[in-house]
């Protein structure tokens, strides 16, 4: 009997709806109850032994304190495996989980939206060799809603309580309702994996999924973002280079304070306040205090700190002011293609239509069939010889997986042969 089947016995289903069929069964309690939080080396050793000798795939999840703490570290790691049950591990008490990662590294890890959790798991020393991503599997299988709650409900017929997804997981001790929620997040993950594997096999897409999962495992950590201050919300209002310098200096000062205090940067100073100061360019501390985001609750010392950053930006020579935008590392924005290269714009229009049509035939999102950036780069700089082998090589060079190449190379080859300019910009 599976976890899902046994949980079904212990819960009472809602009455079925004649319009939608049986209502989902509320998943109220973990099968074995809420496990104790593992927060000591001795308790961790017991978890390592249990999971090393367990059977089958391992459900893995992690909770962060996004919006509360600086960075994206894990504040709780949840595991479940047949023969081992569920474990809730506190990475504050047990910051180095390398020994656990090594003990289970040969097993398949089952995660939902793996790319969100893998960075914080790597920080603890946990790195999978194989994984199954239930969110990505849902996309490939053609599900319209791929959040964990929606997938568990649509595939397994259970409803998960999601009220604690955005709480401050750095809180200690963690309240019991939060721990229950965390344990339930991995309760049915392996059942969901098994059901999705069957569905992908039925659709002939399981091999595609394995290629996608392998690509996630093999992907290196992303390179540090250049000029991360340019992602400040509201930056589109800031036009002048001196004002951009104010955004940069305030963002940098805020980041330094947030890192030192281990709090989310938005709790130190909001993006809106940074943009307001950049637009107003206040000449005095009093003028700064009058701006939104710098009101009476902000102390004099804090105001002087932000004002000093603004003054530093004011004093920079022209040569040190940031450019209006970063130099593009790839093709220009598609809206400019019609002016810069009308033939390339025609290729892009044809290629996008071809990818969209093929994705609809395969019942999956077009961005999963082929990354939009790959399509743009291919159309901006197509191979010298437009043939299927040459297009396949170009796609491969841009990181496309073999299944993606097989499904798109023929229509893309036709699209790249377009030589008629378009009359309107490509959006």
N, C-alpha and C positions, 0 to 999 in steps of 0.2 A: 504494500500500500504506500502511495506517495505522500509527501508532506501535505500536498493540496487535498488529497482525499481524506487524510486523517483530520486536517483542520476543518474540513467540511462537516465532519461528524460532530465536532465540538462546538460549532456555531449554528445559530438558527437563521435560516435564509428569510429574506423579506418575501412577501407574497408576490407571485409572478404578475407581470403586466401583460395584458392581452395585446398591446401594441408592440412592445419591445421584447417579449419573451420573459424568462425568469429574471428577477432582479438579482444583482450581485450579492453574494454572501459577505457580510461585514467580517473582516479579519480583525478580531478583537484582542487576541492574546497569542504569544508564541507558544508552540506546542509544549515545550518543556518549561514554560514560564520565562521570566526575565532573568537572564544569567547575571551573575555578579560581574562588576567591572574589574577587568584585569589591570592592575596598576602597580604591581611589584615584580621584581625579577623572578621570585619564586612562583608566583601565579602564572607569569608568562611561560616559564619552563613547562608547567603542566599543560598549557594551551598548545605549546609547540609539540609536545608528545602526542596529545590527542589528535591534532590535525595531521601530523606526519603519518599516523597509523590509520587515518580515516580512509574512506573509499570514494572514488569518483571525483567530479568537479568540485570546486570550492567557490561558493558565492562570496563576493567581496564588495564592500562599500566603505565609504569614508564620509565623515561629516566635518565641514570647515566652519569658520566663524566669519564668513564674508560679510562685510558691512560693519563688523565690530572690531576685528583685529587687523593688524598690518600683515599683508601677505596672504597666502593661501594654504597654510599648513593644516594638517589634519589634527582634529581634537578628539576624534573617536574613530576607531576602525572596527568594522563588523565583519565577521566571518561565519560561514555555515558550511558544514560538510557532513555527508552521511557517515555515521559512526562516531562523529565528534560533537554533533550538536551545534549550537550557536555560541560564539564568543564575542564579547564587547571589550575592546582593548583601549586603554587610555594612553595615547602617545605622549602625554605630559609626564605621567609616571614612568612610562616605558618608551623613551624617545628613540631608542635604537631597536628596530624590529628586524634587523638583518638575519638573525638566527631563525626567526619565523619564516621570513621570505625564502631562505635557503631550504628550509624543511619542506616547503610546499611548492617550490619553483617548478617541479616537473609535472605538477597537476595542471589541468586547465582551470583558469580563473574565469569566473562569470561575473561580469560587471554590467551595469546599465549606464550608458554614456561614459565609456571608459576613459576618453581623453580628458574628462573633467577631473577624475579621481587619480589617474596615474601619476601626475606630477607630485601631488602631496604624498602619495604612497612611496614614490621613489625617495623622497626626503627622509622617510623613516627607514629606508634600506630594503623595501619590498619591490621587486621587479618580476613580472611574469615572463615566462618563456612562451606560453600559449594562453589565449583568452577567447572568450565568446562574449560579444557585446550585444546585449538584448535590445538596446535601442537601435543600433545600426541594423541588426537582424530584422527588426520591425520595419525599418525604412525599406530595406531590400525586398521584404515580403509584401510591401504595398499598403501597410497600415497608415491611415490618415493621422492618427494620434499615437505618438510613440513615447509619451511620458510613462514612467514606471506604473503609476496608478492606472492610467488608461489601458496599458498593455495587460496588466494583471486582471483588470476587469473584463476586457474584451476577449482575452485568450483563455483565462482560467476561471472567470466568473466570480472573482472576489473583489471587494472594495477595500483599499488601503486608506487609513486616516493619514492625511498629509499636513496636519495643522502645525507641525513642528519643523518643517523643512528650512525655515529662515530664522530660527532662533539663534542665540549666542551660544554656540557649542563649546566655547571656552569657559563657560560657567562651571564652577565646582562647588559642591558636588552636583552632578547632573540629576535633575528631577526624574522621578520614576516614570512619569508619562513620556518624557523624552527618550528614556532608555527603551521603553516598550516600543515606541515608534521606530527607533533604530534597529531593534531586533527584528521587527516585522518587515523591514525593508529587505532583509536577506532571507526571510522565511520561505518565500516561494520563488526565489530567483532561479534556482536550478530547475524547478518545474516549468517555469517560463522558458528557460533555455531549451529544455527537451521538446516542448510544444513547438517552439519556433524552428528548431532544427527539422522537425517533421514537416512543417509547412514549407520551409525552404527547399527541402528535398523534393517535396511534391511539385513545387514550381520549377525545379531544375536550377535553383539558384544557390544551393548549398556550397558548391565550389567557389562561387563568387564571394560568398560571405567569408570563407576561409582565407581567401586572398586579402580581403579587406582587414580581417583580424590580424593577419601576419604583418600587414603594412603598419598597423598601429603599434604592434610590439617592436618592430624594427625602427620606427621613426625616432630620430635623435631629439633631445629636448630642443624646443624652439630657441632661436637666437634672441638675445636681448633686443627689444624694440628700440629703434632709433628715434630720438626725440619723443619719448612717451608723453611729454607735456602737451603735445599737439592733440592728444585724445581728450583734452579737457572739454567737457560738455559745454556747448555754446560758443566754441571757437570760431564758428562761421561768422560771428558778428565782429570779430577782431580783424582789421584789415591792415593797419599800419605796422611797419616793422618795429617801431619803438613800443607800441602796444603789445606786440608779440613777445618782446623781451620782458615786459612786465609779467605776462602770463608765465613765461619760462622761469623767471626768478621766484615768483610766488609759489608756483608748483614745486620747484626744487626745495624751497624753504619749508613748505608744508610737508613734503615727503620726508625730509630730514627729521622734523618733529614727530611725525607719525611713526617712523621707524624706531625712534628712541623711546617713545611712549607705548609702542606696540598697540596702536589703535588704527582703525581705518582712516585713511587720509580725509575722507569726507566729514569725519567727526572733528577734525582739527580745523578745517576751513573748507567750505563748499566750493564746488566748481563755479557755481553762479556768482559767489563773492569774488573769486579770482577774475572772472570776466568783467564784472562791474568795475573793479579797480583798474583793469587794463583800459577800459573804455573811458573812464573818468579822469585818469591820471591825476589823482589828488595831490595838491601841492603842500598840504600840511597834514599832520596827524588828525587834527580836528575835522578836516574835510574827508579823510578816510573814514573816521568814525561815523560820519553822516551817511555813508553808503550802506545799502542793504547787505546784510551779512557781517557787518562790523559794529553792531549796535551796542546798547548799554551793558549787555551781559559780557562783553569782551573787555578784559582788563587792559590797563594802560600799557603794561609790559608786552602783551600780545600785539596790541596795535602798533607799538614801536617796532616790533619784530617784522611785521608785514610792511610797514612804511619803509623800513631800511631796505627791504628787498625791492620795493618800487623805486627808491632813490638810486639803488645800484643800477637798475635798468635805465633810469634817466641819464646816468653818467657814462654809459657805455659809448665808445666811439662807433661811428657808423659801420666800420669794418667788422665789428663784433655783434651787430644786430642779426637776429636770425632771418633767413630768407623767408619770403611769403609762404613757400611750400617746399617740401622735400623734393629733390630731384627724383623723378619716377625711376623705379628699378626695372620696369617692364614696359609694356605698351602704354600709350597715352590713354586717357579716359575715352571710352567708346563714343561719347557724344562729340568728340573732336575728330573722329576718324573721317567723316564725310569731307571735311576741309583738308585734312592732312594727306589722306590716301583714300580716295573714293572707291577704288577697286577693293582695298582691304575691308572697307565698310560693307561692300556688297558681299564679300566672302563671309564676314561675321554674321550678317543677317541670314545668309543661307545656312551657315553652320549651326547657328542657334536654333533655327527652325528644324534642322535635321535631327539635332540632339533631343529637342523637345518631343518631336514625333516618335522617335525611337523609345524614349523614356515612357511615353504614354502606352506604347505597345507592350512594354515590359512591366508596366504597372509599378513604377518606382520613381522617386523624385529625380529630376534631371541633374541636380547637383551631385547626386550619388552615382548616376551613370557616368558623368564626366564633369570634373570641376570647372566652373565658369572661367577661372583664370587660365586653365589649360586651353580652353577653346579660344580665348582671346589671344594668347601667345601664339598658338598655332596659326591663327588667321592673320596676325600682324606680320609674322615672319614664317611663311609656309616653306616647306622644303623646295629646293630648286627644281626637282622633278616631282610633279604631282602624280604619284602612283600609290597604290595601296601599301606596298612594302615601305616606301619612303614616308608616307604618313604614319604608318605603324611605328617606325623608328622614331619619328618626331614625338609622337604621343608618349612613347616609352621614355624618351629623354626628359619629358616634362613630368614624369612620375606616374603616368597612368598604369593601372594594373592590366594584366593580360586579358582578363575577362572584359574590361572596359574597351580595350583595343578591338577585341573580336566583335563587339556589339556596335562599334561606332566607326570603324575604319572605312567601310564602304560608303556610307552616306557622307562622311566628312570628305572623302576623296572627291566625290561629286561636287560638294559645296565649295571646295578650294579651287575648283576649275572655273568658278564664276569670274568673268572678266568684265562685267557691266557695272559701271559706277552707280551708286544710289544717289537719289536727289535730296533725301532728308537725312539729318543726323541720326546715328544709331544710339539709342538711349541705353 
